[in-house]
C-alpha cells in the first residue's frame, strides 16, 4: 500500500536568482482570499482595477492591456502569434536565451524570420536594426528583449523604436525582467506590443503575463486574413472577456489575479520613480562589492535588476551556489549557454532588491570564497557597498 504524501514543508529562501523574486506577505495573503467565479461582478471589478494599474506601470494609455493566463513565455507567444501570420516577415534581435526563444516562437508561427545577431552579453546596435530593415523592407514586426535575463544586458530602445517605425514596422518588446524595476515607457517609446511576467520585479508568484498592445498593433490584429494560430492566446477573443462584453473565453486564474492586483498596489504605493531608484541604488552597492572582490560584469550595459558577473578563475561554480543555498538559504542563478559554469546571475528584483539582501549576499559570498581562497582579503566587499549606501 502506498504511503500517504508527507505534509508540504517548503523552506524559506532569499531569492536572489533570475526569478522568481521574494513575494511580500500581502501578496501571499491576497492569494488566500476566497475563490469566486470568473464572471462574478466582484471579480470583474478586480480585473478592471488590475488593468488600470497595469497601464500605470507600463506607462501607457493602451485600451488593450490585460494579464494573459500563463507565465512570461505565454506573454511572448501571445504577442507574436497575434501579430504574425504565416508568411509574414519578422526581424528578431538575438543576443541571449530569450531573443533566441522569441525567434523560435516566430518561426513556429510561420514567420520568415530575419535574425539580428549580437554577441551574448552585448546589446543590439541600432545601426544593425536599420541595416536589417533596409535589407528586408517587408518586415512587419521587429522583436527585441529589453532586459536579457540570460546575460544581464540592458537594451536601449528609443533610437531602435524610431528606426522601426520609420520603416513602417511594429515594435515588440520583452520586459519580463524590467517592468516594475527599470523604466518602461510604452507610450513615450512607441512600443506596439509589450509583455512581461509577474514573478520578477513585480514580486508576485509566476502565473500571469501582463501584456499591452498599441492601437496600431490592435489594428494589425483586426486586419488579419487568417485566425490566430493559438485559440487560447487569441487577443480578438480575450479582449471580449477583459473588455466590456465579458464574453466567456476560459476560466481565469482567479487567485493569481488577486495576487497581481495586490502586487501592483504595492508598486504604485512605492511609486515608479522611487522604485526604479531603489533598484539602481542597490545595484550600485552590489556592483561595488563584487568589483571589490575582483569580479567583473558580463555586459557592458548592465541591468540594475539582474547582475551577471564572471566567476573568478579557480572558483567552483556549483559548490559556491550549493553552499549559498544550504548554509545561508540564498538562491542565485547559474550561467546559461556560453556562460554555463562561467558566470553567476544575481537578481535584485522587486521585494528582493533591498539593502539587507545586498549586505547578506556579499557577506555570505565573501565568507564562502574566503574559505576556498584564504588569501582573499576580507571586508572589502561590505566596505565598498557601505560607501554606496552612505554608511561608515
ABEGO torsion letter per residue (X at the ends): XBBBBBBBBBBBBBBABAOBBBBBAAAAAAAABBBBBAABAAAAAAAAAAAAAAAAAAGBABABBBBBBEBAAAAAAAAAAAABBBGBBBBBBBAEAAAAAAAAAAAAAGBBBBBBBBBBGBBBBAAAAAAAAAABAABABBBBBABBAAAGBBBBAAAAAAAAAAAGBBBBBBAAAABGABBBBAAAAGBABBBBBAABAAGBBBGBBBBBBBAAAAAAAAABABBBABAAABAAAAAAAABAAGBBABBBBAAAAAAAAAAAAAAAAAEAAAAAAAAAAAAAAAAAAAAAAGBBBABABBBAABBBBBBBBGBBAAAAAAAAAAAAGBBBBBBBEAABGABBBBBBBEAABBAAAAAAAAAAAAAAAAAABAABBBGAAAAAAAAAAGBX
